[in-house]
């Protein structure tokens, strides 16, 4: 076994066969695992009819489904493809991406979506422009927060090294999964590369499960939470800044009165200034403590990464 394919699915009966066939056409020997994420249609039976292994994950959420699929990650796997089951992603870069992982030691190859120009009207009309704008905005925010240069941070088409996934601690999420994978890549200083892939509208009758605003907000919130985890010193430093500024202003007022009169007539302002600087100090110390926790956690993740590589030898 060399290529393991993990396909999280929720009611993708209209497109799962096309997705599997597109993979087999490029990598006939791929081991395909479809995770039925509480589907109510015939997704599972159609996947089984094409020889795919079907696992059940009753908890709704792409992250839970993907983590369930990782139970099939065994010795002998050299690369892992994660792709959605909606037949919207092209496979023209799959062979090259697997080679980049196996031969060039890349940890994650991210497919940068490019809308296909030869779509039929029935497919192209399902290509939601709101998703494009949201993806662009959230990708820009992620790049600014994590300093990781990815052009399509929410792409659901990715090829991983097994070591990368063996060290991945996340997956307790829904559509925030891609954000967690990006943050993990930053944590272990993973080697990342992007490759263009064609992106098609959904097949007629198939509907996207992603809500532009509801899930977009969840992804943004997850980004903010991950900043606290991955860059705590900066995150808590930002929180401490307004308290430090408030303390400085109040101290300046009290000090000016003292210079002018030799008295402290605004004693409540002095108390507030001391309280504000105490809060700022506590936030700063919290950031320093969490920074140390982050470093220790990253050492553990990197150790897990190396353990997989050693077991492969």
Secondary structure, DSSP 8 states (H G I E B T S, - for coil): --EEEEEEESS-TTTHHHHHHHHHHH-TT-EEEEEE-S--SSHHHHHHHTT-EEEE--S-SHHHHHHHHGGG--TT--EEEE--SSS-B--TTHHHHHHHHHHH--SEEEEEEEE-TT--HHHHTT--HHHHHHHHHHHHHHHHHH----S-TT-S-EEE-HHHHHT-----SSTTHHHHHHHHHHHTT--EEEEEEEE----TT------TTHHHHHHHHHHHHHHHHHSHHHHHHHHHHHHHHHHHHHHHHHHHHHHHHSS-S-HHHHHHHHHHHHHHHHHHHHHHHHHHHHHHHHHHHHHHHHHHHHHH-
